[in-house]
Amino acid sequence: MFDIGFWEVFVIGIIALFVVGPERLPDLARKAGVYYSKLSRFISGVKADIDREMGAGNLQELKDVQEQFRQAQQEFKSAGKSIID
């Protein structure tokens, strides 16, 4: 999800150790893991909703609209030719 390497996590951990302190760091890490998992589940749910909405039914609707547009375009071209002739 995020492009964070080992050394970035290590530096963040050291800074958190100095800022938060060794007593509260395990609790903070636990809470961060819980929030990360909630965020990850939320994002995967949103992706699933988007995929479901963009499914076959909506794709067929788009194809139908495209075909209607092509037919209208052909009618417009033929009407333009008849006016010119």
HTML snippet that shows the backbone in 3Dmol.js (N, CA, C, O; Angstrom):
<script src="https://3Dmol.org/build/3Dmol-min.js"></script>
<div id="view" style="width:600px;height:400px;position:relative"></div>
<script>
const pdb = `
ATOM      1  N   MET A   1       0.833  -1.177   0.000  1.00  0.00           N
ATOM      2  CA  MET A   1       0.000   0.000   0.000  1.00  0.00           C
ATOM      3  C   MET A   1       0.884   1.250   0.000  1.00  0.00           C
ATOM      4  O   MET A   1       0.736   2.115  -0.863  1.00  0.00           O
ATOM      5  N   PHE A   2       1.779   1.343   0.942  1.00  0.00           N
ATOM      6  CA  PHE A   2       2.714   2.450   0.968  1.00  0.00           C
ATOM      7  C   PHE A   2       4.076   1.915   0.591  1.00  0.00           C
ATOM      8  O   PHE A   2       4.412   0.775   0.912  1.00  0.00           O
ATOM      9  N   ASP A   3       4.853   2.718  -0.080  1.00  0.00           N
ATOM     10  CA  ASP A   3       6.185   2.300  -0.487  1.00  0.00           C
ATOM     11  C   ASP A   3       7.189   2.738   0.575  1.00  0.00           C
ATOM     12  O   ASP A   3       7.936   3.699   0.392  1.00  0.00           O
ATOM     13  N   ILE A   4       7.187   2.012   1.686  1.00  0.00           N
ATOM     14  CA  ILE A   4       8.078   2.316   2.802  1.00  0.00           C
ATOM     15  C   ILE A   4       8.983   1.119   3.006  1.00  0.00           C
ATOM     16  O   ILE A   4       8.517  -0.010   3.158  1.00  0.00           O
ATOM     17  N   GLY A   5      10.276   1.374   3.007  1.00  0.00           N
ATOM     18  CA  GLY A   5      11.247   0.313   3.181  1.00  0.00           C
ATOM     19  C   GLY A   5      11.599   0.091   4.640  1.00  0.00           C
ATOM     20  O   GLY A   5      11.068   0.741   5.540  1.00  0.00           O
ATOM     21  N   PHE A   6      12.512  -0.852   4.844  1.00  0.00           N
ATOM     22  CA  PHE A   6      12.924  -1.219   6.196  1.00  0.00           C
ATOM     23  C   PHE A   6      13.549  -0.041   6.932  1.00  0.00           C
ATOM     24  O   PHE A   6      13.225   0.208   8.094  1.00  0.00           O
ATOM     25  N   TRP A   7      14.441   0.685   6.265  1.00  0.00           N
ATOM     26  CA  TRP A   7      15.160   1.752   6.948  1.00  0.00           C
ATOM     27  C   TRP A   7      14.235   2.914   7.310  1.00  0.00           C
ATOM     28  O   TRP A   7      14.432   3.564   8.336  1.00  0.00           O
ATOM     29  N   GLU A   8      13.245   3.176   6.490  1.00  0.00           N
ATOM     30  CA  GLU A   8      12.289   4.232   6.829  1.00  0.00           C
ATOM     31  C   GLU A   8      11.498   3.859   8.081  1.00  0.00           C
ATOM     32  O   GLU A   8      11.280   4.694   8.960  1.00  0.00           O
ATOM     33  N   VAL A   9      11.069   2.594   8.154  1.00  0.00           N
ATOM     34  CA  VAL A   9      10.340   2.126   9.336  1.00  0.00           C
ATOM     35  C   VAL A   9      11.250   2.173  10.565  1.00  0.00           C
ATOM     36  O   VAL A   9      10.809   2.528  11.659  1.00  0.00           O
ATOM     37  N   PHE A  10      12.504   1.817  10.380  1.00  0.00           N
ATOM     38  CA  PHE A  10      13.465   1.834  11.476  1.00  0.00           C
ATOM     39  C   PHE A  10      13.651   3.253  12.017  1.00  0.00           C
ATOM     40  O   PHE A  10      13.647   3.460  13.231  1.00  0.00           O
ATOM     41  N   VAL A  11      13.813   4.220  11.129  1.00  0.00           N
ATOM     42  CA  VAL A  11      13.996   5.615  11.553  1.00  0.00           C
ATOM     43  C   VAL A  11      12.736   6.129  12.248  1.00  0.00           C
ATOM     44  O   VAL A  11      12.827   6.813  13.267  1.00  0.00           O
ATOM     45  N   ILE A  12      11.567   5.807  11.707  1.00  0.00           N
ATOM     46  CA  ILE A  12      10.312   6.219  12.349  1.00  0.00           C
ATOM     47  C   ILE A  12      10.194   5.605  13.734  1.00  0.00           C
ATOM     48  O   ILE A  12       9.738   6.262  14.670  1.00  0.00           O
ATOM     49  N   GLY A  13      10.603   4.343  13.869  1.00  0.00           N
ATOM     50  CA  GLY A  13      10.571   3.682  15.179  1.00  0.00           C
ATOM     51  C   GLY A  13      11.496   4.340  16.186  1.00  0.00           C
ATOM     52  O   GLY A  13      11.116   4.516  17.343  1.00  0.00           O
ATOM     53  N   ILE A  14      12.691   4.704  15.779  1.00  0.00           N
ATOM     54  CA  ILE A  14      13.647   5.370  16.677  1.00  0.00           C
ATOM     55  C   ILE A  14      13.110   6.728  17.112  1.00  0.00           C
ATOM     56  O   ILE A  14      13.189   7.087  18.287  1.00  0.00           O
ATOM     57  N   ILE A  15      12.565   7.480  16.161  1.00  0.00           N
ATOM     58  CA  ILE A  15      12.008   8.792  16.504  1.00  0.00           C
ATOM     59  C   ILE A  15      10.827   8.623  17.456  1.00  0.00           C
ATOM     60  O   ILE A  15      10.692   9.377  18.420  1.00  0.00           O
ATOM     61  N   ALA A  16       9.970   7.635  17.187  1.00  0.00           N
ATOM     62  CA  ALA A  16       8.831   7.386  18.072  1.00  0.00           C
ATOM     63  C   ALA A  16       9.300   6.970  19.455  1.00  0.00           C
ATOM     64  O   ALA A  16       8.682   7.342  20.452  1.00  0.00           O
ATOM     65  N   LEU A  17      10.374   6.210  19.534  1.00  0.00           N
ATOM     66  CA  LEU A  17      10.917   5.801  20.829  1.00  0.00           C
ATOM     67  C   LEU A  17      11.339   7.014  21.650  1.00  0.00           C
ATOM     68  O   LEU A  17      11.104   7.063  22.857  1.00  0.00           O
ATOM     69  N   PHE A  18      11.963   7.997  20.995  1.00  0.00           N
ATOM     70  CA  PHE A  18      12.384   9.192  21.716  1.00  0.00           C
ATOM     71  C   PHE A  18      11.202  10.099  22.062  1.00  0.00           C
ATOM     72  O   PHE A  18      11.176  10.697  23.138  1.00  0.00           O
ATOM     73  N   VAL A  19      10.247  10.203  21.177  1.00  0.00           N
ATOM     74  CA  VAL A  19       9.126  11.117  21.398  1.00  0.00           C
ATOM     75  C   VAL A  19       8.138  10.540  22.407  1.00  0.00           C
ATOM     76  O   VAL A  19       7.729  11.226  23.344  1.00  0.00           O
ATOM     77  N   VAL A  20       7.756   9.283  22.215  1.00  0.00           N
ATOM     78  CA  VAL A  20       6.715   8.678  23.041  1.00  0.00           C
ATOM     79  C   VAL A  20       7.301   8.062  24.311  1.00  0.00           C
ATOM     80  O   VAL A  20       6.699   8.142  25.381  1.00  0.00           O
ATOM     81  N   GLY A  21       8.436   7.469  24.190  1.00  0.00           N
ATOM     82  CA  GLY A  21       9.049   6.800  25.339  1.00  0.00           C
ATOM     83  C   GLY A  21       8.857   5.300  25.255  1.00  0.00           C
ATOM     84  O   GLY A  21       7.932   4.822  24.598  1.00  0.00           O
ATOM     85  N   PRO A  22       9.730   4.556  25.919  1.00  0.00           N
ATOM     86  CA  PRO A  22       9.673   3.098  25.809  1.00  0.00           C
ATOM     87  C   PRO A  22       8.454   2.474  26.506  1.00  0.00           C
ATOM     88  O   PRO A  22       8.079   1.346  26.185  1.00  0.00           O
ATOM     89  N   GLU A  23       7.840   3.180  27.441  1.00  0.00           N
ATOM     90  CA  GLU A  23       6.696   2.605  28.161  1.00  0.00           C
ATOM     91  C   GLU A  23       5.452   2.572  27.283  1.00  0.00           C
ATOM     92  O   GLU A  23       4.699   1.598  27.306  1.00  0.00           O
ATOM     93  N   ARG A  24       5.235   3.635  26.508  1.00  0.00           N
ATOM     94  CA  ARG A  24       4.005   3.737  25.726  1.00  0.00           C
ATOM     95  C   ARG A  24       4.177   3.306  24.279  1.00  0.00           C
ATOM     96  O   ARG A  24       3.195   3.264  23.538  1.00  0.00           O
ATOM     97  N   LEU A  25       5.386   2.987  23.855  1.00  0.00           N
ATOM     98  CA  LEU A  25       5.631   2.628  22.462  1.00  0.00           C
ATOM     99  C   LEU A  25       4.914   1.343  22.034  1.00  0.00           C
ATOM    100  O   LEU A  25       4.345   1.326  20.943  1.00  0.00           O
ATOM    101  N   PRO A  26       4.909   0.262  22.832  1.00  0.00           N
ATOM    102  CA  PRO A  26       4.183  -0.943  22.393  1.00  0.00           C
ATOM    103  C   PRO A  26       2.688  -0.700  22.203  1.00  0.00           C
ATOM    104  O   PRO A  26       2.093  -1.215  21.256  1.00  0.00           O
ATOM    105  N   ASP A  27       2.076   0.081  23.096  1.00  0.00           N
ATOM    106  CA  ASP A  27       0.654   0.394  22.954  1.00  0.00           C
ATOM    107  C   ASP A  27       0.410   1.224  21.705  1.00  0.00           C
ATOM    108  O   ASP A  27      -0.572   1.002  20.996  1.00  0.00           O
ATOM    109  N   LEU A  28       1.290   2.174  21.427  1.00  0.00           N
ATOM    110  CA  LEU A  28       1.181   2.999  20.233  1.00  0.00           C
ATOM    111  C   LEU A  28       1.324   2.149  18.973  1.00  0.00           C
ATOM    112  O   LEU A  28       0.587   2.348  18.007  1.00  0.00           O
ATOM    113  N   ALA A  29       2.253   1.215  18.975  1.00  0.00           N
ATOM    114  CA  ALA A  29       2.444   0.341  17.808  1.00  0.00           C
ATOM    115  C   ALA A  29       1.215  -0.544  17.592  1.00  0.00           C
ATOM    116  O   ALA A  29       0.810  -0.776  16.453  1.00  0.00           O
ATOM    117  N   ARG A  30       0.631  -1.030  18.664  1.00  0.00           N
ATOM    118  CA  ARG A  30      -0.569  -1.849  18.570  1.00  0.00           C
ATOM    119  C   ARG A  30      -1.729  -1.049  17.968  1.00  0.00           C
ATOM    120  O   ARG A  30      -2.433  -1.533  17.082  1.00  0.00           O
ATOM    121  N   LYS A  31      -1.918   0.171  18.455  1.00  0.00           N
ATOM    122  CA  LYS A  31      -2.986   1.029  17.922  1.00  0.00           C
ATOM    123  C   LYS A  31      -2.737   1.377  16.454  1.00  0.00           C
ATOM    124  O   LYS A  31      -3.671   1.409  15.653  1.00  0.00           O
ATOM    125  N   ALA A  32      -1.486   1.635  16.109  1.00  0.00           N
ATOM    126  CA  ALA A  32      -1.160   1.946  14.716  1.00  0.00           C
ATOM    127  C   ALA A  32      -1.477   0.753  13.826  1.00  0.00           C
ATOM    128  O   ALA A  32      -1.978   0.933  12.716  1.00  0.00           O
ATOM    129  N   GLY A  33      -1.198  -0.451  14.285  1.00  0.00           N
ATOM    130  CA  GLY A  33      -1.528  -1.650  13.514  1.00  0.00           C
ATOM    131  C   GLY A  33      -3.017  -1.827  13.334  1.00  0.00           C
ATOM    132  O   GLY A  33      -3.475  -2.211  12.257  1.00  0.00           O
ATOM    133  N   VAL A  34      -3.785  -1.549  14.388  1.00  0.00           N
ATOM    134  CA  VAL A  34      -5.243  -1.661  14.298  1.00  0.00           C
ATOM    135  C   VAL A  34      -5.786  -0.645  13.292  1.00  0.00           C
ATOM    136  O   VAL A  34      -6.622  -0.985  12.454  1.00  0.00           O
ATOM    137  N   TYR A  35      -5.314   0.595  13.374  1.00  0.00           N
ATOM    138  CA  TYR A  35      -5.792   1.615  12.451  1.00  0.00           C
ATOM    139  C   TYR A  35      -5.361   1.322  11.019  1.00  0.00           C
ATOM    140  O   TYR A  35      -6.116   1.581  10.082  1.00  0.00           O
ATOM    141  N   TYR A  36      -4.171   0.792  10.841  1.00  0.00           N
ATOM    142  CA  TYR A  36      -3.695   0.421   9.507  1.00  0.00           C
ATOM    143  C   TYR A  36      -4.570  -0.675   8.913  1.00  0.00           C
ATOM    144  O   TYR A  36      -4.916  -0.618   7.733  1.00  0.00           O
ATOM    145  N   SER A  37      -4.932  -1.676   9.721  1.00  0.00           N
ATOM    146  CA  SER A  37      -5.777  -2.754   9.207  1.00  0.00           C
ATOM    147  C   SER A  37      -7.181  -2.242   8.882  1.00  0.00           C
ATOM    148  O   SER A  37      -7.781  -2.672   7.897  1.00  0.00           O
ATOM    149  N   LYS A  38      -7.714  -1.325   9.701  1.00  0.00           N
ATOM    150  CA  LYS A  38      -9.024  -0.739   9.398  1.00  0.00           C
ATOM    151  C   LYS A  38      -8.980   0.049   8.091  1.00  0.00           C
ATOM    152  O   LYS A  38      -9.886  -0.052   7.265  1.00  0.00           O
ATOM    153  N   LEU A  39      -7.928   0.827   7.913  1.00  0.00           N
ATOM    154  CA  LEU A  39      -7.769   1.610   6.697  1.00  0.00           C
ATOM    155  C   LEU A  39      -7.632   0.698   5.483  1.00  0.00           C
ATOM    156  O   LEU A  39      -8.214   0.961   4.430  1.00  0.00           O
ATOM    157  N   SER A  40      -6.874  -0.355   5.632  1.00  0.00           N
ATOM    158  CA  SER A  40      -6.691  -1.297   4.542  1.00  0.00           C
ATOM    159  C   SER A  40      -8.000  -1.977   4.157  1.00  0.00           C
ATOM    160  O   SER A  40      -8.290  -2.125   2.970  1.00  0.00           O
ATOM    161  N   ARG A  41      -8.797  -2.394   5.144  1.00  0.00           N
ATOM    162  CA  ARG A  41     -10.098  -3.009   4.859  1.00  0.00           C
ATOM    163  C   ARG A  41     -11.038  -2.004   4.197  1.00  0.00           C
ATOM    164  O   ARG A  41     -11.784  -2.357   3.283  1.00  0.00           O
ATOM    165  N   PHE A  42     -11.002  -0.753   4.659  1.00  0.00           N
ATOM    166  CA  PHE A  42     -11.852   0.279   4.072  1.00  0.00           C
ATOM    167  C   PHE A  42     -11.496   0.498   2.608  1.00  0.00           C
ATOM    168  O   PHE A  42     -12.383   0.576   1.758  1.00  0.00           O
ATOM    169  N   ILE A  43     -10.211   0.598   2.311  1.00  0.00           N
ATOM    170  CA  ILE A  43      -9.769   0.825   0.939  1.00  0.00           C
ATOM    171  C   ILE A  43     -10.130  -0.355   0.053  1.00  0.00           C
ATOM    172  O   ILE A  43     -10.566  -0.160  -1.082  1.00  0.00           O
ATOM    173  N   SER A  44      -9.959  -1.570   0.544  1.00  0.00           N
ATOM    174  CA  SER A  44     -10.319  -2.734  -0.271  1.00  0.00           C
ATOM    175  C   SER A  44     -11.831  -2.791  -0.482  1.00  0.00           C
ATOM    176  O   SER A  44     -12.284  -3.221  -1.543  1.00  0.00           O
ATOM    177  N   GLY A  45     -12.614  -2.369   0.501  1.00  0.00           N
ATOM    178  CA  GLY A  45     -14.067  -2.305   0.327  1.00  0.00           C
ATOM    179  C   GLY A  45     -14.476  -1.283  -0.720  1.00  0.00           C
ATOM    180  O   GLY A  45     -15.367  -1.539  -1.528  1.00  0.00           O
ATOM    181  N   VAL A  46     -13.833  -0.138  -0.707  1.00  0.00           N
ATOM    182  CA  VAL A  46     -14.120   0.893  -1.702  1.00  0.00           C
ATOM    183  C   VAL A  46     -13.746   0.392  -3.092  1.00  0.00           C
ATOM    184  O   VAL A  46     -14.491   0.603  -4.049  1.00  0.00           O
ATOM    185  N   LYS A  47     -12.594  -0.271  -3.209  1.00  0.00           N
ATOM    186  CA  LYS A  47     -12.191  -0.828  -4.502  1.00  0.00           C
ATOM    187  C   LYS A  47     -13.207  -1.854  -4.984  1.00  0.00           C
ATOM    188  O   LYS A  47     -13.553  -1.873  -6.165  1.00  0.00           O
ATOM    189  N   ALA A  48     -13.687  -2.704  -4.087  1.00  0.00           N
ATOM    190  CA  ALA A  48     -14.680  -3.715  -4.466  1.00  0.00           C
ATOM    191  C   ALA A  48     -15.975  -3.054  -4.916  1.00  0.00           C
ATOM    192  O   ALA A  48     -16.595  -3.505  -5.880  1.00  0.00           O
ATOM    193  N   ASP A  49     -16.394  -1.988  -4.231  1.00  0.00           N
ATOM    194  CA  ASP A  49     -17.604  -1.263  -4.633  1.00  0.00           C
ATOM    195  C   ASP A  49     -17.442  -0.642  -6.019  1.00  0.00           C
ATOM    196  O   ASP A  49     -18.357  -0.701  -6.841  1.00  0.00           O
ATOM    197  N   ILE A  50     -16.295  -0.057  -6.273  1.00  0.00           N
ATOM    198  CA  ILE A  50     -16.046   0.554  -7.581  1.00  0.00           C
ATOM    199  C   ILE A  50     -16.037  -0.519  -8.663  1.00  0.00           C
ATOM    200  O   ILE A  50     -16.630  -0.329  -9.725  1.00  0.00           O
ATOM    201  N   ASP A  51     -15.377  -1.639  -8.409  1.00  0.00           N
ATOM    202  CA  ASP A  51     -15.357  -2.730  -9.387  1.00  0.00           C
ATOM    203  C   ASP A  51     -16.757  -3.260  -9.651  1.00  0.00           C
ATOM    204  O   ASP A  51     -17.104  -3.561 -10.793  1.00  0.00           O
ATOM    205  N   ARG A  52     -17.554  -3.374  -8.609  1.00  0.00           N
ATOM    206  CA  ARG A  52     -18.922  -3.866  -8.763  1.00  0.00           C
ATOM    207  C   ARG A  52     -19.764  -2.879  -9.576  1.00  0.00           C
ATOM    208  O   ARG A  52     -20.562  -3.288 -10.420  1.00  0.00           O
ATOM    209  N   GLU A  53     -19.587  -1.589  -9.323  1.00  0.00           N
ATOM    210  CA  GLU A  53     -20.337  -0.575 -10.059  1.00  0.00           C
ATOM    211  C   GLU A  53     -19.910  -0.495 -11.521  1.00  0.00           C
ATOM    212  O   GLU A  53     -20.718  -0.177 -12.394  1.00  0.00           O
ATOM    213  N   MET A  54     -18.650  -0.781 -11.780  1.00  0.00           N
ATOM    214  CA  MET A  54     -18.145  -0.738 -13.150  1.00  0.00           C
ATOM    215  C   MET A  54     -18.287  -2.089 -13.830  1.00  0.00           C
ATOM    216  O   MET A  54     -17.631  -2.344 -14.841  1.00  0.00           O
ATOM    217  N   GLY A  55     -19.121  -2.945 -13.300  1.00  0.00           N
ATOM    218  CA  GLY A  55     -19.288  -4.300 -13.802  1.00  0.00           C
ATOM    219  C   GLY A  55     -19.937  -4.368 -15.169  1.00  0.00           C
ATOM    220  O   GLY A  55     -20.047  -3.366 -15.876  1.00  0.00           O
ATOM    221  N   ALA A  56     -20.364  -5.564 -15.529  1.00  0.00           N
ATOM    222  CA  ALA A  56     -20.870  -5.853 -16.867  1.00  0.00           C
ATOM    223  C   ALA A  56     -22.122  -5.051 -17.199  1.00  0.00           C
ATOM    224  O   ALA A  56     -22.268  -4.617 -18.342  1.00  0.00           O
ATOM    225  N   GLY A  57     -23.027  -4.838 -16.258  1.00  0.00           N
ATOM    226  CA  GLY A  57     -24.255  -4.098 -16.528  1.00  0.00           C
ATOM    227  C   GLY A  57     -23.984  -2.681 -16.973  1.00  0.00           C
ATOM    228  O   GLY A  57     -24.565  -2.208 -17.950  1.00  0.00           O
ATOM    229  N   ASN A  58     -23.110  -2.004 -16.266  1.00  0.00           N
ATOM    230  CA  ASN A  58     -22.791  -0.625 -16.620  1.00  0.00           C
ATOM    231  C   ASN A  58     -21.995  -0.562 -17.912  1.00  0.00           C
ATOM    232  O   ASN A  58     -22.120   0.396 -18.674  1.00  0.00           O
ATOM    233  N   LEU A  59     -21.186  -1.567 -18.161  1.00  0.00           N
ATOM    234  CA  LEU A  59     -20.431  -1.605 -19.398  1.00  0.00           C
ATOM    235  C   LEU A  59     -21.375  -1.754 -20.585  1.00  0.00           C
ATOM    236  O   LEU A  59     -21.174  -1.128 -21.625  1.00  0.00           O
ATOM    237  N   GLN A  60     -22.393  -2.575 -20.431  1.00  0.00           N
ATOM    238  CA  GLN A  60     -23.381  -2.735 -21.501  1.00  0.00           C
ATOM    239  C   GLN A  60     -24.140  -1.437 -21.744  1.00  0.00           C
ATOM    240  O   GLN A  60     -24.439  -1.102 -22.890  1.00  0.00           O
ATOM    241  N   GLU A  61     -24.453  -0.709 -20.689  1.00  0.00           N
ATOM    242  CA  GLU A  61     -25.123   0.585 -20.841  1.00  0.00           C
ATOM    243  C   GLU A  61     -24.252   1.549 -21.632  1.00  0.00           C
ATOM    244  O   GLU A  61     -24.747   2.273 -22.496  1.00  0.00           O
ATOM    245  N   LEU A  62     -22.953   1.559 -21.338  1.00  0.00           N
ATOM    246  CA  LEU A  62     -22.031   2.432 -22.071  1.00  0.00           C
ATOM    247  C   LEU A  62     -21.956   2.034 -23.542  1.00  0.00           C
ATOM    248  O   LEU A  62     -21.895   2.902 -24.412  1.00  0.00           O
ATOM    249  N   LYS A  63     -21.960   0.745 -23.826  1.00  0.00           N
ATOM    250  CA  LYS A  63     -21.939   0.292 -25.217  1.00  0.00           C
ATOM    251  C   LYS A  63     -23.211   0.698 -25.935  1.00  0.00           C
ATOM    252  O   LYS A  63     -23.162   1.082 -27.103  1.00  0.00           O
ATOM    253  N   ASP A  64     -24.361   0.619 -25.252  1.00  0.00           N
ATOM    254  CA  ASP A  64     -25.627   1.033 -25.854  1.00  0.00           C
ATOM    255  C   ASP A  64     -25.613   2.525 -26.183  1.00  0.00           C
ATOM    256  O   ASP A  64     -26.054   2.927 -27.260  1.00  0.00           O
ATOM    257  N   VAL A  65     -25.115   3.336 -25.272  1.00  0.00           N
ATOM    258  CA  VAL A  65     -25.036   4.779 -25.506  1.00  0.00           C
ATOM    259  C   VAL A  65     -24.086   5.067 -26.653  1.00  0.00           C
ATOM    260  O   VAL A  65     -24.346   5.952 -27.468  1.00  0.00           O
ATOM    261  N   GLN A  66     -22.986   4.330 -26.723  1.00  0.00           N
ATOM    262  CA  GLN A  66     -22.028   4.519 -27.810  1.00  0.00           C
ATOM    263  C   GLN A  66     -22.675   4.183 -29.154  1.00  0.00           C
ATOM    264  O   GLN A  66     -22.465   4.892 -30.138  1.00  0.00           O
ATOM    265  N   GLU A  67     -23.450   3.118 -29.199  1.00  0.00           N
ATOM    266  CA  GLU A  67     -24.127   2.735 -30.434  1.00  0.00           C
ATOM    267  C   GLU A  67     -25.172   3.786 -30.828  1.00  0.00           C
ATOM    268  O   GLU A  67     -25.305   4.104 -32.010  1.00  0.00           O
ATOM    269  N   GLN A  68     -25.902   4.320 -29.871  1.00  0.00           N
ATOM    270  CA  GLN A  68     -26.865   5.373 -30.162  1.00  0.00           C
ATOM    271  C   GLN A  68     -26.164   6.613 -30.711  1.00  0.00           C
ATOM    272  O   GLN A  68     -26.671   7.274 -31.617  1.00  0.00           O
ATOM    273  N   PHE A  69     -24.996   6.921 -30.154  1.00  0.00           N
ATOM    274  CA  PHE A  69     -24.225   8.063 -30.628  1.00  0.00           C
ATOM    275  C   PHE A  69     -23.761   7.834 -32.065  1.00  0.00           C
ATOM    276  O   PHE A  69     -23.821   8.744 -32.891  1.00  0.00           O
ATOM    277  N   ARG A  70     -23.301   6.631 -32.360  1.00  0.00           N
ATOM    278  CA  ARG A  70     -22.867   6.327 -33.729  1.00  0.00           C
ATOM    279  C   ARG A  70     -24.031   6.453 -34.714  1.00  0.00           C
ATOM    280  O   ARG A  70     -23.861   6.988 -35.809  1.00  0.00           O
ATOM    281  N   GLN A  71     -25.214   5.961 -34.326  1.00  0.00           N
ATOM    282  CA  GLN A  71     -26.375   6.070 -35.202  1.00  0.00           C
ATOM    283  C   GLN A  71     -26.748   7.527 -35.439  1.00  0.00           C
ATOM    284  O   GLN A  71     -27.062   7.915 -36.564  1.00  0.00           O
ATOM    285  N   ALA A  72     -26.713   8.337 -34.378  1.00  0.00           N
ATOM    286  CA  ALA A  72     -27.024   9.763 -34.525  1.00  0.00           C
ATOM    287  C   ALA A  72     -25.980  10.441 -35.403  1.00  0.00           C
ATOM    288  O   ALA A  72     -26.311  11.326 -36.193  1.00  0.00           O
ATOM    289  N   GLN A  73     -24.728  10.031 -35.269  1.00  0.00           N
ATOM    290  CA  GLN A  73     -23.668  10.603 -36.087  1.00  0.00           C
ATOM    291  C   GLN A  73     -23.883  10.268 -37.560  1.00  0.00           C
ATOM    292  O   GLN A  73     -23.713  11.127 -38.425  1.00  0.00           O
ATOM    293  N   GLN A  74     -24.253   9.029 -37.844  1.00  0.00           N
ATOM    294  CA  GLN A  74     -24.522   8.633 -39.231  1.00  0.00           C
ATOM    295  C   GLN A  74     -25.710   9.413 -39.802  1.00  0.00           C
ATOM    296  O   GLN A  74     -25.663   9.856 -40.950  1.00  0.00           O
ATOM    297  N   GLU A  75     -26.763   9.581 -39.019  1.00  0.00           N
ATOM    298  CA  GLU A  75     -27.920  10.349 -39.475  1.00  0.00           C
ATOM    299  C   GLU A  75     -27.544  11.801 -39.747  1.00  0.00           C
ATOM    300  O   GLU A  75     -28.022  12.402 -40.709  1.00  0.00           O
ATOM    301  N   PHE A  76     -26.686  12.361 -38.897  1.00  0.00           N
ATOM    302  CA  PHE A  76     -26.250  13.742 -39.072  1.00  0.00           C
ATOM    303  C   PHE A  76     -25.420  13.883 -40.343  1.00  0.00           C
ATOM    304  O   PHE A  76     -25.576  14.853 -41.085  1.00  0.00           O
ATOM    305  N   LYS A  77     -24.534  12.913 -40.596  1.00  0.00           N
ATOM    306  CA  LYS A  77     -23.729  12.954 -41.807  1.00  0.00           C
ATOM    307  C   LYS A  77     -24.593  12.830 -43.056  1.00  0.00           C
ATOM    308  O   LYS A  77     -24.399  13.552 -44.034  1.00  0.00           O
ATOM    309  N   SER A  78     -25.541  11.912 -43.010  1.00  0.00           N
ATOM    310  CA  SER A  78     -26.408  11.743 -44.177  1.00  0.00           C
ATOM    311  C   SER A  78     -27.285  12.985 -44.397  1.00  0.00           C
ATOM    312  O   SER A  78     -27.542  13.364 -45.539  1.00  0.00           O
ATOM    313  N   ALA A  79     -27.733  13.602 -43.333  1.00  0.00           N
ATOM    314  CA  ALA A  79     -28.530  14.835 -43.469  1.00  0.00           C
ATOM    315  C   ALA A  79     -27.676  15.940 -44.034  1.00  0.00           C
ATOM    316  O   ALA A  79     -28.151  16.727 -44.854  1.00  0.00           O
ATOM    317  N   GLY A  80     -26.425  16.022 -43.618  1.00  0.00           N
ATOM    318  CA  GLY A  80     -25.507  17.050 -44.149  1.00  0.00           C
ATOM    319  C   GLY A  80     -25.235  16.838 -45.623  1.00  0.00           C
ATOM    320  O   GLY A  80     -25.171  17.808 -46.378  1.00  0.00           O
ATOM    321  N   LYS A  81     -25.071  15.589 -46.057  1.00  0.00           N
ATOM    322  CA  LYS A  81     -24.843  15.307 -47.463  1.00  0.00           C
ATOM    323  C   LYS A  81     -26.046  15.660 -48.315  1.00  0.00           C
ATOM    324  O   LYS A  81     -25.898  16.169 -49.426  1.00  0.00           O
ATOM    325  N   SER A  82     -27.251  15.386 -47.792  1.00  0.00           N
ATOM    326  CA  SER A  82     -28.453  15.693 -48.569  1.00  0.00           C
ATOM    327  C   SER A  82     -28.644  17.207 -48.688  1.00  0.00           C
ATOM    328  O   SER A  82     -29.188  17.677 -49.687  1.00  0.00           O
ATOM    329  N   ILE A  83     -28.214  17.966 -47.706  1.00  0.00           N
ATOM    330  CA  ILE A  83     -28.319  19.424 -47.779  1.00  0.00           C
ATOM    331  C   ILE A  83     -27.330  19.969 -48.807  1.00  0.00           C
ATOM    332  O   ILE A  83     -27.655  20.895 -49.550  1.00  0.00           O
ATOM    333  N   ILE A  84     -26.128  19.400 -48.853  1.00  0.00           N
ATOM    334  CA  ILE A  84     -25.088  19.866 -49.773  1.00  0.00           C
ATOM    335  C   ILE A  84     -25.468  19.520 -51.208  1.00  0.00           C
ATOM    336  O   ILE A  84     -25.230  20.306 -52.125  1.00  0.00           O
ATOM    337  N   ASP A  85     -26.056  18.350 -51.397  1.00  0.00           N
ATOM    338  CA  ASP A  85     -26.426  17.931 -52.770  1.00  0.00           C
ATOM    339  C   ASP A  85     -27.566  18.715 -53.238  1.00  0.00           C
ATOM    340  O   ASP A  85     -28.029  18.520 -54.362  1.00  0.00           O
TER     341      ASP A  85
END
`;
const viewer = $3Dmol.createViewer("view");
viewer.addModel(pdb, "pdb");
viewer.setStyle({}, {cartoon: {color: "spectrum"}});
viewer.zoomTo();
viewer.render();
</script>
